[in-house]
Amino acid sequence: MIKLRLKRFGKKKEASFRIVACNSTSRRDGRPLQELGFYNPRTKETRLDTEALRTRLTQGAQPTDVVRTLLEKGGLLEKTERPSIAIGKAKLEKEKLAKAKTKEEDNSSKAESEINEAES
């Protein structure tokens, strides 16, 4: 299977990456089938060879998660809601609702205690 993934190069602690097409079993920095772009995470600079990327995607190449987000930002792929992100958003909403309920209960119990103190 052909993967679209990042190949690291550059100095220590100043990494840059090339977007490459390579066999899924090859090493990270091994010889790629084709170089398709460039990504610098420090300056957020991205250069993509759109023609070559489109041909590789039509041939069935599978991008990694990071490359997928770069391609989505570049406009080559449609943004898709991944299941893990949807689950995370649902979990956050549940937590917000639970916090809101506990705040309401705390406020109502405080109001009741103030009423009881006022009566006595």
N, C-alpha and C positions, 0 to 999 in steps of 0.2 A: 504494500500500500504506500502511496506517495503522501507525504505530510508536508504542509507548509509550516515552517517553524523558524525560530530565531537562531542565528549563529553568532556567537559572541566574539568580538575582537576589540582591540584598543588596549590602553594601559591598565595597570592595576587600579582598581577603585574608580576608574573613569571608563567604564564599559560603553561600547556602542554595539549595535546589533545589525546584522544583515538578515533580511527576510529571504529564505531559501526554500527550494523544493528539493526534498531528499527522500530516500527510502526510509521507512519507519524504523528499520532495525539498525540504521547507521548511527555513528556517534554524533554528539551535539556539534562538535567543531570539525567533523569529517568533511570529505569532499562532497559538495552538493551536486545535484543534477543541473540546477540552474539558480542563479541569483536573481531575485525578483524585486528587491527594494532595500531600503535602509531605514533604521530607526535609532534615534539618539534620545534616550530617556531623560537626560539632563536638560537639554534644550527643547525637548518635545518635537524635534524636527523629524519629519517623515517624508520619504520619497518612495513612490510606488511605481513600478512598471505595469501599468494597467492592462496593456495588451497581453503581456505574458501571464499575468495573474488570472485574467479571464480565461485564457486557454487552459491553464492548469486546473482551474476550478471546474471547467466543463469536462475535463478528462477524469474528474472524480477525486482530485486531491483534497485531503481533509486538513483544514487549518487548526492549529492549536488555539486555546482560549485567548491568549494574548494577541496572536496574529489575527484572530477573528475580530477582536475589538478594534485593532488598527484598520482592518479592511472595512469595518462598519463606519469608522470615522472618515475614511477615505471615500466612502460612497460606493464601494464595490459590492458590498453585501447589505441586505436589509437587516435592520436591527431586530433581533428576535429576543423575546423574553425567555431566558433560560429557567428551567424548573427550580434550580437552587435559589435563584434571585426571587422568584415568586413566593417560595416557601419562606424565605427570610423576611419579605415584606409583610406577609400574613402574620408571622410571629411578632413583628414589631407592632402591628395594629392591635393584636390581642393584648400585648403588654400595656399599650397606651390605654385601652379600654379598662383593663384591670386597675391601673393607677387612678384613672378618673373615678371609678367606683369606690375605691378605698378613700379617696379624698372626699367624695360626697358623704360617705359613711362617717368619716371623722368630723366633718362639718356639722352633720346632723346630731352626732353625739355631743359635740361641744355646745350646740344650741340647746339641747335638752338639759345639759348640766347647768347652763347659765339660767335657764327657766327655773329649775329646781332650787338653785341658790337664791334667786329673786323671791320665790314664794316663801322660803323659810326665813 
